[in-house]
Amino acid sequence: MVYEYKKKFFLISLVGAMGRDWIVSILSEIIKRKAVNPLAGGTGEKERADYLENLIRNLGFEPRRFDVKDERGIIRSNILVEYGEGEPLWLIAHIDTVSAGKNWVGDPFELRIEGDKVFGRGVSDNGVGIMSLLLILKWISEGKLNPKRRLMLLFVADEEAGSRYGVKYLAEKGVFKDGGSAIIPDFGNKEGKLIEVAEKGILWLKVTTKGVSGHASMPHRADNAHTKSARLMLKLYDSLHVKFYKLNPLFDPPYSTFEPTKKEMNVDAINIIPGSDIVYWDCRVLPEYSLDEVIEFFRGIAKRYSADVEIILREEPSVTSPSEKIVIELRKAIETELGIKPKTIGIGGGTVAGILRRLGIPAVAWSICSETEHKSNEYELIENYIKTAKVLAKVASQSF
């Protein structure tokens, strides 16, 4: 009995080690193929997509490519893998990343391994999504997973900059015409207990305040746009939070947020009074409010300060009911595989789940992750790739 137990334990450990080695080898190839979003100064996703397409073909599948050139002439790449029959279940991961930033230990695009952790730009965001989808394809190819639904696995571009050349482009091409439901492994926490079912509306606004330039020693002959912009910023900040005051406990924080963020350079020298000042705002608005209402209120105040408001990005709020089938199925899978009771929440951030909801597809976002996305020395636990994949596989097939 002791011998048989030790033999069984050895085989389980060996299989686990082999799975770990596969994950590390594939992930190292993915990370070194930079896919920094062009908006952050990168060259896009094509090289990474080429590698993934070849890998997926070697696993025995026939992926479809959806490439498009962006306004810079850069090729943006999307990959669709379809398997099985029945109602579509969309599993979507994005393959672009933000820039590396500074203060890394080592090269952020060379996978670093420390025990059960892997380090590198994109190992978590959205490495968890990419690897969980690849594991599902691997298990299918090995005969370990027999989905009872029509799996639609997507590796998409441009999520970090609004998905214009990713999910939105695919929607324009009619890729989602058959409907279904979706799980997006691009949100989560360390325990895997949070299911995202709602997102606030998003507005990115460019506010240009006008004045009259002049020499700093002669302010009476100028109209300082920077000073006017600062006063406008404070007025907007206070007024917006007073006007749009409602609370929704589903979200964290439970209120709408309005934050001035990026500022463009206004003059070349210290002794010049600027005639124009440009500040950007990031607004996250609860579903209780119309984005048109927010824009109208914003512009009404800005007009008093000789400021123009341009909409850079607009995403309507979205909600999937907790009673939807996909939420119930995911909840059961998490309880079975992880032994925990998850809860539904709303977020201020945006995922592709929001885009799918606006297409009429019930969508949720969920994964197990280390919550290190966009940080220097981003890392992930190897086991989180496997745990996330097992839960997704459980939803896809009761036989797994």
Protein Blocks (a to p, Z undefined) as FASTA:
>chain_A
ZZmmmmmmmmmmmmmmmmmmmmmmmmmmmmmmccbdfklopabjmlmmmmmmmmmmmnop
acdddddddfkopacddddddededjdddddddfbdcdebehiehjfkbccdehjaccde
hklmmmkmmmmmmmmmmmmmnopaccfbdcdddddehklnoommmmmmmmmnommmngpa
ddddfbccfkopaccfbdcdddddddddddddddfklmmlpccfklmmmmmmmmmmmmmm
mmmmcccfkbccfbdcdddfbdcdfbfbfkbccfbdcddddddddfkbcfklmmmmmmmm
mmmnopacddfbdcddddddfkbmklmmmmmmmmmmnopacdddddfbdcfklmmmmnop
acddddddehlghiahiacdfklmmmmmmmmmmmmpmkZZ
